[in-house]
């Protein structure tokens, strides 16, 4: 039948049904508590760690100094032209994610992802205030907003707000001296960017951890859709031993009880799942492999006198062996295989390369930019002069005298603008722009040739460190 003109089209999107995970105890839950405490402790405490770098340098151990375009990590100082270190760390992080996913599934998502960590913290606060799963369900289904429900909700939201505020506050402390910024924030003297950043991070943490939760993992995060390419039949991931648990049945006594599997359909694995899924339905995109369903199922198995491990970390390739009554292969067999060894090798090579580059990098640096307008100037005595803008980088915490010279032909000599000498004082931890003239004697090869290869040298007269850059000298035939 044709649809009536005024008929409302059906709603294709079901409203979100909040998930209220039940409290569970076990080894995986304890491990998640440890990860949460360690990761949040590192995040909140790191900006307050001090590190003495001497005068004229910040004493904050980890600092992203955007104003001076530098990144400090304890004894390591990264300059803008050394961004390849950051790129290398990002590559290592990606390879590490590939490695752990191919070996153990979504362990990053289940244990260390910031969304998981803060959601665990928010659920913990929610449970302290409103009670365990059944109490929270009753409160959610209570349509009337009485004084008790309003008090509990307001207390929970205020607690979430302060967690979000601490999250945003800790983040901005990474970009400025933490004690100074804290004083400025409290007195209202901080830059508006700091307040804006804190507001945004407070709001996003409050919303993502309090209300969106599993929605972020399912819809906003791309990793659930990518992880399948990292996993194979030898990946250890959480699964349900269907050949042992089926057919399900609640009754353990009476006729036909011997034909039932170990699963008593108690729904404990579903009730503790922060994603609200049933692991017995098989592998699902929503599963973050947090292991809470393992703790819940093992607890039930112990109570009914059945072996643990009905839900466990297992590999698909072991299914035929277990169905035949054989023991599965060891976890190390699945972890150390060609794919994981390849990721480990690549990860290690990138790390070794970064460490090697870190130790061989010079303490001084130089960039040379020829001035092309004009390409050369003919002086009154017939000499040919080229002009260059030379940037000298002093990575030391004190002013240093640098000598600039050039090689390539004995007829070349250097003149520094603003000084009759070949040396210039470069301020501590700064880049200094110096205009340099290179003059070729009349009749010499560099003066007469169209282009000549030359090399600029810079020497730190304090400790003898040297650096060089190759460029071109333009002659008369140009």
PyMOL commands that set and color helices and strands:
alter all, ss='L'
color gray80, all
select helices_A, chain A and resi 27-48+80-82+84-104+107-112+114-130+133-141+147-175+178-187+192-212+214-220+223-230+242-245+257-259+268-271+279-281+292-303+316-323+331-335+338-360+445-448
alter helices_A, ss='H'
color red, helices_A
select strands_A, chain A and resi 62-65+70-73+76-79+237-240+311-314+364-370+377-378+384-394+400-407+412-416+423-426+430-440+451-460+466-474
alter strands_A, ss='S'
color yellow, strands_A
deselect
rebuild
show_as cartoon
